[in-house]
Amino acid sequence: MMRFRLFASGCAAVALLALNGCAQTGAQTVAPAEVPALAPAAAPVSTPAAMAAEPAPYRRVTEYSFTANGEMVSYTAIAGDTWLRDMDGNPTASIFSFTYLRTDIQNAARPVVFVFNGGPGSASIWIHMGAIGPRRVVLDADVNPSNVPPFGLEDNPNSILDVADLVFIDPVGTGFSVPLNGTDPRTFWGVDEDAEAVAQFIELWLSEYGRWNAPKYVLGESYGSIRAAVLPRALMGGPIYTGLMRGITLDGIILLGTTLDARRDGDAEVAAGTLAAKQARALPGIAATSAFHGLVEVPPGGITEVYKAAETYARQTYEPALRQHLAGTLASETRVQVLQDISRMTGVSESDIGDDLHIDERSYAKIALRGRGLEIGMYDSRYTLPLANSGGDPVADDPAMTRYVPGFIAAFHQMLRDDLDVRMGRPYASIRWRELLFGWNWTRKGVAEGQSYATDLAWAMRRNPDLRVLVASGYYDLVTTPADARASITAAGLPQDRVTFTDYESGHMLYLGGTSEAFSSDLRRFLGK
């Protein structure tokens, strides 16, 4: 990778990129700027003089070249703050983002992909460092890598920067993004509140970089799929939802690790039919996991055949049987047959499945490999850790998350310092639970309680007849399964000719474990349509 360190913090660097008004200064190193410490505003600051007196947002600009998809790509990286403002012009929050702009070709009509992760409470580090950014983490194994240093950092040959400019967004409260001027952080911590903040960021970014006429895409993972589904409403605007008209439409929405069900952990699924469907949809992922770990035989068609066969059985046979079981009308001979079928497909004994004909994913993760003394990961069921001595934390003690998270965070901080010249002097919040997740406002404007977020997608596709959706999932994701994603999309009645489903032999972070190249190829195909 060719490295050139350019320009200091402040607006001048970005203005130069837009206007080409200055010459490059070569490998110049400038002392890092301090994080802006804005005092609480006593009066509106919307006048030009008042706004000129503000400290400049923190910015770092660097330039590099690397090879993506077999093509040499030169690009500019801009890491720094964008200030959100209230209607009086007062700064209310800083959203820290990472913008990558290809510079060796004309870029006015290039697609722009706005990227974020989930949580709520997660920064964009995971897709940034694992999937499509120009640099990526190097782990020492595709599955069950070491989680102690040293970790690697390298150019990412599967980055999609060859075909689209990339903007990685850290919502307020994550990464380096913070409220300003004493603004209550709860102003940004809710489904609608978060979407409004990200929509304002996108609006400001389009104006700053002159990209209003560029094709626009959003890519969200996990809770980010909810954000991506809700965003079109905030980007368009209207008198009821936002009270503003932005008039921004999207060319495409890309969902990873999709979770569009409005029910959250702890909510009861009252209707027997809904419960039966949810239980049945757990089967394909469990069957695929059992095949991977050698509990059942893998057919000639591989894991894909295992998953698809289990998905068909779940829909045609298993779900109707569970409905009858919950209603107390299941015939005894059918019960016996279904129990045998589930045991055969999963490798789990009939006694472990039990009289309710169902084993949930978390129970399966602890039961399936107990004979080997292992627990299976929920976020990627290829991963394992010893069954004994788990601390019980659903993330820190998950066999997948605890394996790959340290490498991602270490490589990201190395990139911040060595490549992007970012020195913030405060921690980067990769994931923030605390008051953010636990205080999240799930109540929405003009939306019935419990309504699927897939309905937001349906609304967006009605408003925009050219909007397309790509839904990408991992077979080994036991948290947000491909079957659940398809069920949500189908139930919402989205135009099927504008929805594409792609599945990978990976987990929640579906680009890990040998699938990165295939995923990037599918993204290029989607962006090129």
C-alpha positions in Angstrom: 0.0 0.0 0.0 1.4 3.4 -0.9 1.0 5.9 1.9 0.9 9.7 1.9 0.1 11.7 5.0 -1.6 14.9 4.2 -3.2 17.9 5.8 -4.3 18.6 9.4 -7.6 18.9 11.1 -10.3 21.4 10.3 -12.7 22.3 7.5 -9.9 23.4 5.1 -8.9 19.8 4.3 -12.3 18.8 3.2 -12.9 22.0 1.3 -9.7 21.3 -0.6 -11.0 17.9 -1.6 -14.2 19.4 -2.9 -12.7 22.5 -4.6 -9.2 21.4 -5.5 -8.1 24.8 -4.3 -4.6 23.9 -2.9 -1.6 21.7 -3.8 -0.8 18.6 -1.9 1.7 19.1 0.9 3.4 15.7 0.8 4.2 13.7 3.9 3.4 16.5 6.4 2.7 15.6 10.0 0.7 18.1 12.0 0.0 18.1 15.7 -3.4 16.6 16.4 -6.2 19.0 17.2 -8.0 18.8 20.5 -11.5 17.4 20.6 -13.8 20.5 20.4 -15.1 21.5 23.9 -18.1 23.5 23.1 -19.7 25.4 25.9 -23.5 25.2 26.4 -25.0 27.7 24.0 -26.7 30.6 25.7 -28.2 31.9 22.5 -28.6 30.6 18.9 -25.4 30.5 16.9 -26.9 30.5 13.5 -25.5 33.8 12.4 -22.4 33.6 10.1 -20.3 35.4 12.6 -21.2 33.2 15.4 -20.7 30.0 13.4 -17.3 31.3 12.2 -16.2 31.6 15.8 -16.8 28.0 16.6 -13.8 25.6 16.7 -13.4 23.6 13.6 -14.6 20.0 13.7 -11.8 17.5 14.1 -10.6 16.1 10.7 -7.7 14.0 9.4 -7.1 13.5 5.7 -4.7 10.9 4.2 -4.2 9.4 0.8 -3.4 5.8 -0.2 -3.3 3.4 -3.1 -4.1 -0.3 -2.9 -5.4 -3.2 -5.0 -9.2 -4.0 -4.8 -10.8 -6.7 -7.0 -7.5 -6.9 -9.0 -7.5 -3.2 -9.8 -5.2 -0.5 -8.5 -7.3 2.1 -6.6 -6.1 5.5 -5.3 -8.2 7.1 -2.6 -8.5 9.8 0.0 -9.5 8.9 3.6 -11.2 11.5 5.7 -11.7 10.7 9.4 -13.5 13.2 11.6 -16.5 15.0 13.0 -19.7 16.2 11.4 -21.8 18.4 13.7 -25.5 18.0 13.9 -27.4 21.1 14.6 -30.8 22.1 16.0 -33.2 24.4 14.1 -31.5 27.4 15.6 -28.1 26.3 14.3 -26.7 25.2 17.7 -24.4 22.1 17.5 -26.2 19.2 19.3 -23.9 16.3 18.5 -20.8 15.2 16.7 -21.0 12.1 14.4 -17.6 10.7 13.7 -17.3 9.0 10.4 -14.7 7.5 8.0 -15.1 8.6 4.4 -13.2 6.8 1.6 -13.3 8.6 -1.8 -11.6 7.1 -4.9 -9.5 9.8 -6.5 -8.0 8.2 -9.7 -11.3 8.4 -11.7 -14.2 10.9 -12.0 -16.4 10.4 -9.0 -19.4 12.6 -9.5 -21.7 9.7 -10.6 -20.1 7.0 -8.5 -22.3 5.3 -6.0 -22.0 6.2 -2.3 -22.6 3.5 0.3 -23.4 4.7 3.9 -22.5 1.9 6.3 -23.3 1.3 9.9 -23.4 -1.6 12.3 -26.0 -2.5 14.9 -26.6 -2.9 18.7 -28.1 -0.4 19.1 -24.9 0.8 20.6 -22.3 -0.5 18.1 -19.9 1.5 16.1 -19.1 0.7 12.4 -15.8 -1.1 13.2 -17.0 -4.6 12.3 -18.0 -4.0 8.6 -15.2 -1.4 8.3 -12.5 -3.8 9.4 -14.0 -7.2 8.3 -15.8 -6.7 5.1 -15.6 -3.8 2.7 -13.2 -1.1 4.0 -9.8 -0.7 2.3 -8.0 -2.2 5.3 -8.9 -5.3 7.2 -8.0 -7.3 10.2 -5.9 -10.5 9.8 -6.9 -13.3 12.2 -4.8 -16.5 12.3 -7.6 -18.8 11.4 -10.9 -18.7 9.6 -12.7 -20.4 12.6 -11.6 -20.3 16.2 -8.7 -17.9 15.8 -6.5 -16.9 18.7 -7.8 -13.9 20.6 -4.4 -12.7 21.9 -1.9 -10.5 20.1 -0.3 -10.0 17.7 -3.0 -9.4 15.2 -2.5 -8.4 11.6 -3.6 -5.5 9.5 -3.5 -5.5 5.7 -5.0 -4.1 2.5 -8.3 -5.6 1.8 -8.5 -7.0 -1.8 -12.2 -7.5 -1.3 -13.0 -3.9 -0.5 -15.7 -2.5 -2.8 -14.0 0.9 -3.1 -13.2 0.1 -6.7 -16.9 0.6 -7.5 -18.3 2.8 -4.8 -17.2 5.5 -2.3 -17.7 4.4 1.3 -18.9 6.3 4.4 -18.7 4.4 7.7 -21.0 6.1 10.3 -20.7 5.8 14.1 -24.1 6.9 15.6 -24.2 9.3 18.6 -22.8 7.5 21.6 -20.7 5.0 19.7 -17.1 5.3 18.4 -16.0 8.9 18.9 -19.5 10.3 18.3 -20.8 12.4 21.3 -23.6 14.8 22.2 -22.4 18.5 22.3 -23.4 21.6 24.3 -25.0 19.6 27.1 -27.6 18.0 24.8 -29.4 15.1 26.5 -28.0 11.9 24.8 -31.5 10.5 24.9 -32.3 13.0 22.1 -30.5 10.5 19.8 -31.2 7.1 21.5 -34.3 5.6 20.1 -35.5 4.1 16.8 -36.9 7.3 15.4 -34.3 9.6 17.1 -31.4 7.6 15.8 -32.8 7.5 12.3 -33.3 11.3 12.3 -29.7 11.8 13.5 -28.2 9.6 10.8 -30.5 11.1 8.2 -29.2 14.6 9.1 -25.7 13.3 8.9 -26.3 11.9 5.4 -27.9 15.2 4.3 -24.9 17.2 5.6 -22.4 14.8 4.0 -24.1 15.0 0.6 -23.9 18.8 0.7 -20.3 18.9 1.9 -19.0 16.6 -0.8 -21.4 17.6 -3.6 -22.9 14.2 -4.1 -26.6 14.9 -4.3 -26.8 13.3 -7.7 -24.8 10.2 -6.9 -26.6 6.8 -6.5 -27.1 6.3 -2.8 -27.1 3.1 -0.8 -27.2 2.3 2.9 -25.8 -0.9 4.4 -26.7 -2.0 7.9 -25.8 -5.0 9.9 -27.9 -6.5 12.8 -29.8 -3.6 14.5 -28.3 -1.7 11.5 -30.9 -3.5 9.4 -33.6 -1.9 11.4 -31.9 1.5 11.0 -31.6 0.9 7.3 -35.3 0.0 7.1 -36.4 3.1 9.0 -34.0 5.6 7.4 -35.9 6.1 4.1 -38.7 7.7 6.0 -36.4 10.1 7.8 -34.5 10.8 4.6 -37.6 11.7 2.6 -39.3 13.5 5.5 -42.8 14.7 5.9 -45.2 16.6 8.2 -46.0 13.7 10.5 -42.8 11.8 11.0 -40.0 14.4 10.9 -41.7 17.8 10.3 -39.1 18.4 7.6 -38.8 17.6 3.9 -35.4 16.3 3.0 -36.4 14.7 -0.3 -33.5 12.2 -0.3 -34.2 8.8 -1.9 -32.1 5.7 -2.0 -31.1 3.4 -4.9 -30.7 0.4 -2.6 -30.7 -0.9 0.9 -28.4 -3.7 2.0 -29.3 -5.7 5.1 -26.8 -8.0 6.9 -27.7 -10.2 9.9 -31.2 -9.0 9.4 -33.6 -8.5 12.4 -36.8 -6.9 11.4 -39.2 -8.3 14.1 -40.3 -5.5 16.4 -40.5 -7.9 19.3 -37.4 -7.6 21.5 -35.8 -10.0 24.0 -38.2 -10.7 26.8 -41.3 -9.9 24.8 -43.8 -12.8 24.7 -45.1 -14.2 21.4 -48.7 -14.8 22.4 -50.2 -16.2 19.3 -49.6 -19.9 19.0 -49.2 -19.6 15.2 -46.5 -17.0 15.6 -44.7 -19.1 18.2 -44.8 -22.2 16.1 -43.4 -20.4 13.1 -40.6 -18.9 15.1 -39.7 -22.3 16.6 -39.8 -24.0 13.2 -37.5 -21.4 11.7 -34.8 -22.3 14.2 -34.4 -25.8 12.6 -32.4 -24.9 9.4 -29.6 -23.2 11.3 -29.4 -25.9 13.8 -29.3 -28.6 11.1 -26.5 -26.7 9.2 -24.5 -26.4 12.4 -24.9 -30.1 13.2 -23.6 -30.9 9.7 -20.6 -28.6 10.1 -19.6 -30.3 13.4 -20.1 -33.8 12.0 -23.2 -34.7 14.0 -25.1 -35.6 10.8 -23.9 -36.5 7.4 -23.3 -33.8 4.8 -25.0 -34.5 1.5 -23.4 -34.0 -1.9 -24.9 -30.5 -2.1 -23.1 -29.5 1.0 -24.3 -27.2 3.8 -26.5 -25.3 1.4 -28.5 -28.5 0.7 -28.7 -29.2 4.4 -30.1 -25.7 5.1 -32.5 -25.6 2.2 -33.9 -29.1 3.0 -34.4 -28.2 6.6 -36.1 -24.9 5.7 -38.5 -26.8 3.4 -39.3 -29.3 6.0 -39.8 -26.6 8.6 -42.3 -24.8 6.5 -44.2 -27.7 5.1 -44.2 -30.2 8.0 -42.7 -28.9 11.2 -44.5 -25.7 11.6 -48.0 -27.2 11.0 -47.1 -30.0 13.5 -46.0 -27.4 16.1 -49.2 -25.5 15.6 -51.2 -28.6 16.3 -49.0 -29.5 19.2 -49.6 -26.0 20.8 -53.4 -26.4 20.1 -53.4 -29.9 21.7 -54.6 -31.6 18.4 -51.4 -33.3 17.2 -51.9 -37.0 16.4 -49.6 -39.3 18.4 -48.2 -41.0 15.3 -47.4 -37.6 13.8 -45.7 -36.6 17.0 -43.5 -39.7 16.9 -42.6 -39.1 13.3 -41.7 -35.4 13.8 -39.6 -36.2 16.8 -37.6 -38.8 14.8 -37.2 -36.4 11.9 -35.9 -33.6 14.1 -33.4 -35.9 15.8 -32.2 -37.3 12.5 -31.7 -33.8 11.0 -30.0 -32.3 14.0 -28.2 -35.1 15.7 -29.9 -34.2 19.0 -31.4 -37.1 20.9 -35.2 -37.4 21.1 -34.9 -37.1 24.9 -33.1 -33.8 24.6 -35.7 -32.5 22.2 -38.5 -33.5 24.6 -42.2 -33.6 24.5 -42.6 -30.1 23.2 -40.9 -31.1 19.9 -38.6 -28.1 20.0 -35.1 -27.1 21.0 -34.2 -23.5 20.9 -30.9 -22.2 19.7 -29.4 -21.3 23.0 -30.2 -24.7 24.5 -28.9 -26.4 21.4 -25.6 -24.5 21.7 -25.0 -26.1 25.1 -26.4 -29.5 24.3 -25.1 -30.4 20.8 -21.4 -30.9 21.6 -21.5 -31.5 25.3 -20.1 -35.0 24.7 -17.0 -33.2 23.5 -17.1 -30.7 26.4 -17.8 -27.8 24.0 -20.3 -25.0 23.7 -21.3 -23.6 20.3 -21.3 -19.9 19.4 -24.6 -18.2 18.8 -23.2 -15.5 16.6 -21.2 -18.0 14.5 -22.0 -21.6 15.3 -18.8 -22.9 13.7 -17.0 -21.5 16.8 -16.6 -23.4 20.1 -15.3 -22.9 23.6 -15.2 -25.3 26.6 -18.7 -25.8 28.0 -17.4 -25.6 31.6 -16.7 -22.3 33.4 -18.6 -20.0 31.2 -19.3 -16.6 32.8 -22.7 -16.5 31.2 -22.3 -13.2 29.4 -24.3 -13.4 26.1 -21.6 -11.5 24.2 -18.3 -11.7 26.1 -18.7 -15.4 26.8 -20.0 -16.2 23.3 -17.5 -18.6 21.6 -17.5 -16.5 18.4 -17.6 -12.9 19.8 -14.9 -13.6 22.3 -12.6 -15.1 19.6 -12.7 -12.4 17.0 -13.6 -9.1 18.8 -10.0 -8.5 20.3 -8.4 -8.8 16.8 -10.9 -6.4 15.3 -10.4 -3.8 18.0 -6.6 -4.1 18.0 -6.3 -3.8 14.2 -8.7 -0.9 14.1 -6.7 1.1 16.7 -3.5 0.3 14.8 -5.2 1.7 11.6 -6.4 4.8 13.5 -2.9 5.7 14.7 -0.6 4.5 11.9 -2.8 5.0 8.8 -5.4 7.6 9.5 -3.3 9.7 11.9 -6.3 10.0 14.3 -5.5 11.0 17.9 -8.6 11.7 19.9 -7.3 11.3 23.4 -10.4 9.3 24.5 -11.6 5.8 24.1 -13.4 4.6 21.0 -16.7 3.0 22.0 -16.8 -0.1 19.8 -20.0 -1.3 21.5 -21.8 0.7 24.2 -24.5 -1.1 26.2 -24.8 0.8 29.5 -27.4 3.6 29.3 -27.5 3.5 25.5 -28.9 0.1 24.7 -30.7 -0.3 28.0 -32.3 3.1 27.7 -33.2 2.8 24.0 -36.6 4.3 23.1 -38.5 1.7 21.0 -41.7 3.8 20.8 -42.3 5.2 17.3 -44.3 7.9 15.7 -47.3 6.9 13.6 -46.5 3.2 13.9 -48.5 0.5 15.6 -46.9 -1.1 18.5 -45.2 -4.4 17.5 -45.3 -3.6 13.8 -42.5 -5.3 11.9 -39.7 -3.0 10.6 -40.1 -4.8 7.3 -43.3 -2.7 6.9 -41.0 0.4 6.8 -39.3 -1.2 3.9 -42.6 -1.8 2.2 -43.5 1.8 2.7 -40.2 2.9 1.2 -40.5 0.7 -1.8 -44.0 2.1 -2.5 -42.7 5.7 -2.4 -39.7 4.8 -4.5 -40.5 2.3 -7.3 -36.8 2.0 -8.2 -35.6 1.1 -4.7 -34.0 -2.4 -4.4 -33.1 -4.5 -1.4 -30.4 -7.0 -0.8 -30.7 -9.3 2.2 -27.5 -11.2 3.1 -27.4 -13.8 5.8 -25.2 -16.5 7.3 -26.2 -20.1 7.7 -24.3 -20.3 11.0 -26.0 -17.2 12.5 -28.2 -18.5 15.3 -29.2 -15.0 16.4 -30.6 -13.5 13.2 -31.2 -16.4 10.9 -31.7 -16.4 7.1 -35.1 -18.1 7.6 -36.3 -15.3 10.0 -35.1 -12.7 7.4 -37.1 -14.3 4.6 -40.2 -14.7 6.8 -40.2 -11.0 7.8 -39.7 -9.8 4.2 -42.3 -12.1 2.8 -44.9 -11.3 5.5 -44.5 -7.5 4.7 -45.4 -8.0 1.1 -42.3 -6.4 -0.4 -42.1 -6.6 -4.3 -40.2 -9.8 -4.7 -38.7 -8.7 -8.1 -36.9 -6.0 -6.2 -35.6 -8.1 -3.3 -32.5 -10.3 -3.6 -31.6 -12.9 -0.9 -28.0 -14.2 -0.6 -26.8 -16.7 2.0 -23.3 -17.6 3.0 -21.5 -20.4 4.9 -20.7 -18.0 7.7 -22.3 -16.5 10.8 -23.7 -13.2 12.0 -20.7 -11.4 10.5 -21.2 -13.2 7.2 -18.0 -12.0 5.6 -15.8 -14.0 8.0 -14.4 -17.4 7.4 -13.7 -17.6 3.7 -16.8 -15.8 2.4 -15.5 -12.3 2.0 -14.8 -12.5 -1.7 -18.2 -14.0 -2.5 -20.0 -11.3 -0.4 -18.0 -8.5 -2.1 -18.8 -9.9 -5.6 -22.5 -10.0 -4.7 -22.3 -6.4 -3.5 -20.6 -5.3 -6.8 -23.3 -7.0 -8.7 -26.1 -5.3 -6.7 -24.5 -1.9 -7.0 -24.0 -2.3 -10.7 -27.6 -3.0 -11.6 
